[in-house]
Amino acid sequence: MTEPAALRIDDVHWAPGGKPVLRGVSLTVEPGEVVGLLGPNGSGKSSLLRCAYRRQRPDRGAVHLDGADIWRTPAMRVARRVAAVTQDAPADLENHVEQIVALGRTPYLGALGRLTAGERSLIGAAMARCEVAHLAGRSYASLSGGERQRVQLARALVQEPGLLILDEPTNHLDLRHQVELLGLIGELGVTVVAALHDLQLAAAACDRLVVLHDGHLVAEGDPREIVTERLLAEVYGVAAEVSRGGDGLPRLSLPLPPKRGEGGRAACRDEAASA
Ligand SMILES: Nc1ncnc2c1ncn2[C@@H]1O[C@H](COP(=O)(O)OP(=O)(O)OP(=O)(O)O)[C@@H](O)[C@H]1O
């Protein structure tokens, strides 16, 4: 099994064009920990993740992987330890699925660029695990959003990372695949940092939750304690009710507007039809 990585983010600032996006964020993630990164749109989650996987160099502060500054570590060495699944994952759309998954081996390839038998079986196993083996010969361009997401996850697994970075990994996934993905990341035994929007899923799947707001880290801790009515009001501007299940995990009741008319949506349809 791959050795889980230790991640330490120290006082990271990033202000593209002078606009502060990350304002002194510090976060330590222990080897094997699964951390959920929460926060409203534009709070800085993707930016922080880009700093963590060496895509974006912070203006100030540092990111340490296994104790070494990632900007003083050769990119190829970082690529062997960190894999990222993001919304804008680079992919040649004409490549077929197996080729995309095989790209995960790029940091390990020798001068000839040939895959070993062991690597081929790793690729097969990752495709099976992410339920994309049946798509192996399909062009990436022809896949649905959820299928692409699972292919990108298989590519990341093939990389055998010690740190797996996931930016909204459940986006596009149906309910079963969301549950399976979050179950899978807990089983991998590697360090995971995942930006998530579904607070209930995040609380159920993560060891710890971290909340960003306007570029600041405003809360972190046990998922049973982090998601509160006060946090939802202050950070998300939503007056939701939070109850606790028997497992102590949060259950959200959202303040949706009442449906129009006594018959609800059916009445709306009737009104529209008679208009
Ligand atoms: N390269 C860039 N140049 C200028 N501004 C940027 C750049 N990248 C991100 N931003 C801005 O930084 C802010 C944070 O963006 P980021 O994508 O990190 O947020 P997020 O929390 O991931 O949001 P979402 O939940 O919508 O994905 C946004 O206002 C965004 O417009």
The ligand as an ORCA input file, in Angstrom:
! r2SCAN-3c Opt
* xyz 0 1
  N      -6.574     33.021    -11.523
  C      -7.408     33.852    -10.896
  N      -7.372     35.172    -11.102
  C      -8.207     36.006    -10.459
  N      -9.141     35.596     -9.568
  C      -9.224     34.287     -9.333
  C      -8.375     33.347     -9.967
  N      -8.695     32.113     -9.503
  C      -9.712     32.280     -8.634
  N     -10.028     33.587     -8.537
  C     -11.060     34.173     -7.684
  O     -10.800     33.733     -6.365
  C     -12.009     33.521     -5.664
  C     -11.999     32.112     -5.087
  O     -12.103     31.196     -6.158
  P     -12.092     29.637     -5.917
  O     -12.309     28.981     -7.238
  O     -10.867     29.275     -5.146
  O     -13.364     29.465     -4.981
  P     -14.162     28.166     -4.540
  O     -14.357     28.261     -3.073
  O     -13.482     26.936     -5.060
  O     -15.546     28.398     -5.274
  P     -16.647     27.386     -5.897
  O     -17.355     26.771     -4.718
  O     -17.531     28.324     -6.652
  O     -15.946     26.396     -6.760
  C     -13.132     33.781     -6.640
  O     -13.617     35.088     -6.450
  C     -12.449     33.658     -7.991
  O     -13.094     34.458     -8.962
*
